[in-house]
Amino acid sequence: MQTLTEFLSWLSGNILWGAPMLVALSLTGIILTLGLRLVTLRKIPYAFSLLLKGRHSTESGDIPPFNALMTAMSATVGTGNIAGVATAIAMGGPGALFWMWCIALVGMATKYSEAVLAVRFRERDNKGHYVGGPMYYIKNGMGSGWAWLGTLFAIFGLVAGFGIGNTVQSNSVADALEATYAIPHWVTGAILAIIAGLVLLGGIQRIGQVAARLVPSMALLYVATGILFIALNAGEIPDAIATIVDSAFNGHAAVGGFAGASVMAAIRFGVARGVFSNEAGLGSAPIAHAAAQTNNPVQQGFIAMLGTFIDTIIICSITGLVIVISGAWTQGASGAELTQQAFDILGYNYGAHVVAIGLALFAFTTILGWSYYSERCAEYLFGTGMILPFRIVWIVAIPAGAMLSLDFVWLLADVLNAMMAIPNLIALLVLSPLVFKLTKDYFNK
């Protein structure tokens, strides 16, 4: 087991989440952004107008376009927005936040392309539900000869979900609630399993309904609280921005408990944590967007790209600014602990409650979102008969994750999560001419 752990750690740190993968994700985003002629950056207001109109729809699909985005965001808005940003700054310095912004801006084109292809090549299963995602646009878009690549994605997505989308999430919630409110792990696990079970047994319609209410509410609460704390220290904002930009291009020397970081460290951890947070390129979000009630892939693509914008440009920025303005990043902490310290400093000791509640809500919705992703992977591999057994196993895994030590599970999930990106990026590049054509035709009409 130790040998396997060491191998997975090397594979994750040097290959899958090292320079090769980060370069592949970045270059794919840049190629798609340029190929789309910056439309994903130029049409952000237009995308928000489509989102507002997408609360209700009578077009083909299972859930309204707005609910599809909220389902996707329920999986992406999570520990990455709280612990991921803090880890990036702790390891790469304040400049890591700048590179998170950069990977998000090009990642919007990646997320756009994923959703366009997901709607374009989706299918209906034998229960009448719309199913799609990388496994379907690989099989239907690249041809049956490439179906094995879609099968690999489904295997990675199915197994990774039980780690990154289930057990490590319930474990994070249990840790946060025990540290802040002394609630035992088993109590948190049982409550999460019961609530999640009530939602998941209702399928995508109920997940979409819950996500449409819970995700905007929790995001607004967290963002509003962060903005309030930042506003109370508005005089520090210019210096914080200057520190972030300077650190991005010049690195940052050791100060206090911060060991110092080079420019390469800022880029590496900024890009890695940015992708971990918004999942652009990993191929998870298009599974949710394939269920949207829409007849136009391009319109859903614009709605989908807002997930990356809201997740990283807005929510992660709030976390990062609170950390930099507070100065907590110089005290040697990392992860959720660093975010908690930062909110405590600016929030007059109320920060622990903000982070604990935010982490609990974010992680719970991640469990819901990823359950749908992994369920669709299981259906692709084994058929619709696997849906109910899958849901039962998923619910049982929640309290187990809350009570177990998950270092190896986290590592394995991290590896499989990255491996999902490999077949997805290949498909995005091969099918990119179709995405460009569909987009051009849409605006010509």
C-alpha positions in Angstrom: 0.0 0.0 0.0 2.9 2.4 0.8 4.4 1.8 -2.6 1.1 2.4 -4.3 0.6 5.6 -2.3 4.1 6.8 -3.2 3.5 6.1 -6.9 0.1 7.9 -6.9 1.6 10.8 -5.1 4.4 11.1 -7.7 2.0 10.6 -10.6 -0.3 13.3 -9.3 2.3 15.9 -8.4 4.6 15.5 -11.4 2.4 14.5 -14.3 -1.4 14.7 -13.7 -1.4 17.9 -11.7 2.1 18.9 -12.7 3.4 21.0 -15.6 2.2 18.6 -18.5 -1.5 18.7 -17.5 -1.5 22.4 -16.5 0.1 23.2 -19.9 -2.5 21.0 -21.7 -5.4 22.6 -19.9 -4.1 26.2 -20.5 -3.2 25.6 -24.2 -6.6 24.0 -24.8 -8.4 27.0 -23.2 -6.2 29.5 -25.2 -6.8 27.6 -28.5 -10.6 27.6 -28.0 -10.7 31.2 -26.9 -8.8 32.4 -30.0 -10.7 30.0 -32.3 -14.0 31.5 -30.9 -12.6 35.0 -31.6 -12.9 35.9 -27.9 -16.6 35.5 -28.0 -16.7 34.0 -24.5 -15.1 37.2 -23.2 -17.1 39.6 -25.4 -20.5 38.1 -24.7 -20.5 37.9 -20.9 -23.5 40.3 -20.6 -25.3 38.4 -23.3 -24.7 35.1 -21.4 -26.2 36.6 -18.2 -29.3 37.7 -20.2 -29.7 34.1 -21.5 -29.3 32.8 -17.9 -32.2 35.1 -16.7 -34.4 33.9 -19.5 -33.4 30.3 -18.8 -35.4 30.0 -15.5 -38.3 28.5 -17.5 -38.3 26.6 -20.8 -40.6 24.4 -22.8 -37.9 23.1 -25.2 -36.4 19.6 -25.3 -34.7 18.4 -22.1 -35.2 17.5 -18.5 -34.5 20.7 -16.5 -34.5 24.4 -17.3 -31.2 25.9 -18.5 -30.9 27.9 -15.3 -31.3 24.7 -13.2 -28.7 22.9 -15.3 -26.1 25.6 -14.5 -27.0 25.5 -10.8 -26.6 21.7 -10.9 -23.2 22.1 -12.5 -22.2 24.8 -10.0 -23.4 22.8 -7.1 -20.5 20.5 -7.9 -17.9 23.1 -8.6 -18.7 25.7 -5.9 -17.2 23.8 -2.9 -14.0 23.3 -0.9 -12.0 24.7 -3.8 -13.5 28.1 -3.2 -12.5 28.1 0.5 -9.6 25.7 1.0 -8.3 25.7 -2.6 -7.8 29.4 -2.9 -6.1 29.4 0.5 -3.8 26.5 -0.5 -2.8 28.3 -3.7 -1.8 31.5 -1.8 -0.1 29.6 0.9 2.1 27.7 -1.6 2.4 30.2 -4.4 2.0 33.6 -2.7 -0.7 36.2 -3.4 0.3 36.1 -7.1 -1.4 32.7 -7.4 -4.7 34.5 -7.3 -3.8 36.4 -10.5 -3.1 33.2 -12.4 -6.3 31.7 -11.1 -8.0 34.6 -12.9 -6.1 33.9 -16.1 -6.9 30.2 -16.2 -10.6 31.1 -15.5 -10.8 33.5 -18.4 -9.5 31.0 -20.9 -11.4 28.2 -19.1 -14.6 29.9 -20.0 -14.1 28.9 -23.6 -13.4 25.4 -22.5 -16.6 25.2 -20.4 -18.5 26.8 -23.3 -17.2 24.2 -25.8 -18.0 21.3 -23.4 -21.6 22.4 -23.1 -22.1 23.0 -26.8 -20.9 19.5 -27.6 -22.8 18.0 -24.7 -26.1 19.3 -26.0 -25.2 18.7 -29.7 -24.5 15.0 -29.1 -26.7 14.1 -26.2 -29.1 11.0 -26.3 -32.2 9.9 -24.6 -32.0 6.7 -22.5 -34.7 4.0 -22.3 -36.4 5.9 -19.5 -36.8 9.0 -21.7 -34.2 11.1 -19.9 -31.6 13.2 -21.7 -28.0 12.0 -21.1 -24.7 13.5 -22.4 -21.2 14.5 -21.6 -17.7 13.7 -22.8 -18.5 9.9 -23.2 -21.3 10.7 -25.5 -19.7 13.4 -27.6 -16.6 11.2 -27.9 -18.7 8.3 -29.1 -21.2 10.2 -31.3 -18.9 13.0 -32.4 -15.6 11.3 -33.0 -17.1 8.0 -34.1 -17.6 4.5 -32.7 -13.9 3.7 -33.1 -13.2 6.2 -30.3 -15.9 4.8 -28.0 -13.2 3.2 -25.8 -12.0 6.7 -24.9 -15.5 7.6 -23.7 -15.6 4.4 -21.7 -12.3 5.4 -20.0 -13.8 8.8 -19.1 -16.9 7.1 -17.6 -14.7 4.7 -15.5 -12.6 7.6 -14.2 -15.7 9.7 -13.5 -17.6 6.9 -11.7 -14.7 6.1 -9.3 -13.5 9.6 -8.8 -16.9 10.7 -7.8 -16.9 8.6 -4.7 -13.7 10.3 -3.6 -13.7 14.0 -4.6 -17.5 14.3 -4.8 -18.6 12.2 -1.8 -16.4 10.9 1.0 -13.9 13.7 1.1 -16.7 16.3 1.0 -18.6 14.7 4.0 -15.3 14.4 5.8 -14.5 18.1 5.2 -18.0 19.1 6.6 -17.6 16.8 9.6 -14.1 18.3 10.4 -15.4 21.9 10.1 -18.5 21.3 12.2 -16.6 19.4 14.9 -13.9 22.1 15.1 -16.4 25.0 15.3 -19.4 23.5 17.1 -18.1 20.2 18.6 -20.6 18.1 16.6 -19.4 14.5 16.4 -18.4 13.2 12.9 -21.1 10.4 12.9 -23.9 12.9 13.6 -22.8 15.0 10.6 -22.5 12.0 8.4 -25.9 10.6 9.3 -27.6 14.0 8.8 -25.9 14.5 5.4 -26.9 11.0 4.3 -30.5 11.5 5.2 -30.9 14.9 3.5 -28.9 13.9 0.5 -31.0 10.7 0.2 -34.2 12.6 0.1 -32.9 14.7 -2.7 -31.1 12.1 -4.8 -33.9 9.6 -4.9 -35.9 12.2 -6.8 -33.4 12.2 -9.7 -32.2 15.1 -11.8 -35.4 17.1 -11.5 -35.2 17.3 -7.7 -31.4 17.9 -7.8 -32.0 20.7 -10.2 -34.8 22.2 -8.1 -32.7 22.1 -4.9 -29.6 23.4 -6.6 -31.6 26.3 -8.2 -32.6 27.4 -4.7 -29.6 26.5 -2.6 -26.6 27.4 -4.8 -27.6 31.1 -5.5 -28.5 31.6 -1.8 -25.3 30.2 -0.4 -23.1 31.9 -3.0 -24.8 35.2 -2.3 -24.4 34.8 1.5 -20.7 34.0 1.2 -20.0 36.7 -1.3 -22.0 39.3 0.5 -20.2 38.5 3.8 -16.8 38.6 2.1 -17.6 41.9 0.4 -18.8 43.4 3.7 -15.5 42.4 5.4 -13.5 43.8 2.5 -15.5 47.0 2.4 -14.8 47.6 6.1 -11.1 47.6 5.1 -11.5 49.4 1.8 -8.4 51.4 2.3 -6.3 48.2 2.0 -7.7 47.1 -1.4 -5.3 49.1 -3.6 -2.3 47.6 -1.8 -3.8 44.1 -1.9 -4.3 44.3 -5.7 -0.7 45.7 -6.1 0.7 42.8 -4.0 -1.2 40.2 -6.1 -0.1 41.6 -9.4 3.5 42.2 -8.3 3.7 38.7 -6.8 2.4 37.2 -10.0 5.3 38.4 -12.0 8.1 38.8 -9.5 7.4 36.1 -6.9 7.3 36.9 -3.2 10.1 36.7 -0.6 9.6 35.0 2.7 7.7 37.0 5.3 6.4 36.0 8.7 5.3 32.3 8.5 5.2 32.4 4.7 8.2 30.6 3.3 8.4 32.6 0.0 7.4 31.6 -3.5 8.8 32.0 -7.1 6.9 33.1 -10.1 6.7 29.5 -11.3 5.2 28.5 -8.0 2.5 31.2 -8.3 1.7 30.0 -11.8 1.6 26.4 -10.9 -0.5 26.6 -7.8 -2.7 29.3 -9.2 -3.6 27.3 -12.4 -3.9 24.0 -10.5 -6.2 25.3 -7.8 -8.2 27.4 -10.4 -8.9 24.3 -12.4 -9.7 22.3 -9.3 -12.2 24.9 -8.3 -14.0 25.5 -11.6 -13.4 22.1 -13.3 -13.0 23.7 -16.7 -11.6 20.9 -19.0 -12.3 18.0 -16.6 -15.5 17.2 -18.4 -17.8 17.0 -15.4 -20.1 20.0 -16.0 -21.3 19.1 -19.5 -23.0 16.0 -18.0 -25.4 18.4 -16.2 -25.8 20.8 -19.1 -26.8 17.9 -21.4 -30.0 17.7 -19.4 -31.0 21.3 -20.1 -34.3 22.2 -21.8 -32.9 23.8 -24.9 -32.8 23.2 -28.6 -29.7 25.4 -29.1 -26.3 24.1 -28.1 -24.7 27.5 -28.4 -27.1 29.2 -26.0 -26.5 26.5 -23.3 -22.7 27.0 -24.0 -23.0 30.7 -23.0 -24.9 29.8 -19.9 -22.4 27.1 -19.0 -19.4 29.4 -19.2 -20.9 31.6 -16.5 -20.2 28.8 -14.1 -16.4 29.4 -14.4 -16.9 33.1 -14.3 -19.0 33.1 -11.1 -16.9 30.3 -9.4 -13.4 31.8 -9.9 -13.7 35.4 -11.0 -16.3 36.2 -8.3 -16.3 33.7 -5.4 -12.6 32.7 -5.4 -11.7 36.4 -5.7 -13.6 37.2 -2.6 -11.8 34.5 -0.6 -8.4 35.6 -2.0 -8.9 39.3 -1.3 -10.0 38.5 2.3 -6.8 36.4 2.8 -4.5 39.0 1.3 -6.1 42.1 2.9 -6.1 40.4 6.4 -2.4 39.5 6.1 -3.3 36.0 7.4 -1.3 34.4 4.6 2.0 35.5 6.3 1.2 33.5 9.4 2.0 30.0 8.1 -1.5 28.4 7.9 -3.0 26.8 4.8 -6.2 25.4 3.5 -9.5 26.1 5.2 -7.7 27.0 8.4 -6.1 30.0 6.6 -9.4 31.1 5.2 -10.9 30.9 8.6 -8.1 32.9 10.2 -8.5 35.6 7.5 -12.3 35.9 7.9 -11.7 36.0 11.7 -9.3 38.9 11.4 -11.6 41.0 9.2 -14.8 39.8 10.7 -14.1 40.4 14.4 -14.0 36.7 15.3 -17.2 35.8 13.4 -15.1 34.4 10.5 -15.1 30.8 11.9 -18.9 30.7 11.6 -18.8 32.1 8.0 -16.3 29.5 6.9 -17.8 26.6 8.8 -21.3 27.2 7.4 -20.1 28.1 3.9 -17.9 24.9 3.8 -20.8 22.8 5.0 -23.2 24.2 2.4 -20.7 24.1 -0.4 -19.6 20.5 0.3 -23.2 19.3 0.6 -24.1 20.7 -2.8 -21.0 19.2 -4.2 -22.2 15.8 -3.0 -25.5 16.4 -4.9 -23.9 17.6 -8.1 -21.3 14.8 -8.3 -23.9 12.2 -7.5 -25.5 13.1 -10.9 -22.1 13.0 -12.7 -21.1 9.6 -11.4 -24.6 8.2 -11.9 -24.5 9.2 -15.6 -21.1 7.5 -15.9 -22.5 4.4 -14.2 -25.5 4.4 -16.6 -23.2 4.8 -19.6 -21.2 1.7 -18.5 -24.0 -0.5 -17.1 -27.4 0.8 -18.3 -30.3 2.4 -16.5 -30.8 -0.7 -14.3 -27.7 0.5 -12.3 -29.3 3.8 -11.3 -31.1 2.8 -8.1 -28.3 0.6 -6.8 -25.8 3.4 -7.5 -27.9 5.9 -5.5 -28.1 3.6 -2.5 -24.4 2.9 -2.5 -23.7 6.7 -2.9 -25.9 7.5 0.1 -24.2 4.8 2.2 -20.8 6.2 1.3 -21.6 9.6 2.8 -21.5 8.8 6.5 -18.6 6.3 5.9 -16.6 9.2 4.5 -17.4 11.4 7.5 -15.9 9.0 9.9 -12.9 7.6 8.1 -9.3 8.9 7.5 -9.3 9.7 3.8 -5.7 10.5 2.9 -5.4 7.7 0.3 -8.9 8.2 -1.0 -8.2 11.9 -1.6 -5.0 11.0 -3.4 -6.7 8.4 -5.6 -9.6 10.7 -6.4 -7.2 13.5 -7.3 -5.4 11.2 -9.8 -8.7 9.9 -11.3 -10.1 13.5 -11.4 -7.1 14.6 -13.5 -7.3 11.5 -15.7 -10.9 12.5 -16.7 -9.4 15.5 -18.4 -7.2 13.5 -20.8 -10.0 12.0 -23.0 -12.1 15.2 -22.6 -9.3 17.5 -23.8 -8.6 15.2 -26.8 -12.3 15.4 -27.8 -12.4 19.1 -27.4 -9.5 19.7 -29.7 -10.7 17.2 -32.3 -14.2 18.6 -32.3 -13.3 22.2 -31.9 -13.9 23.0 -35.6 -17.5 22.0 -35.1 -17.8 24.2 -32.0 -16.4 27.2 -34.1 -18.9 26.4 -36.9 -21.9 26.2 -34.7 -21.0 29.4 -33.0 -20.4 31.3 -36.3 -23.7 30.0 -37.7 -25.6 31.0 -34.6 -24.5 34.6 -34.8 -24.9 34.7 -38.6 -28.5 33.9 -38.1 
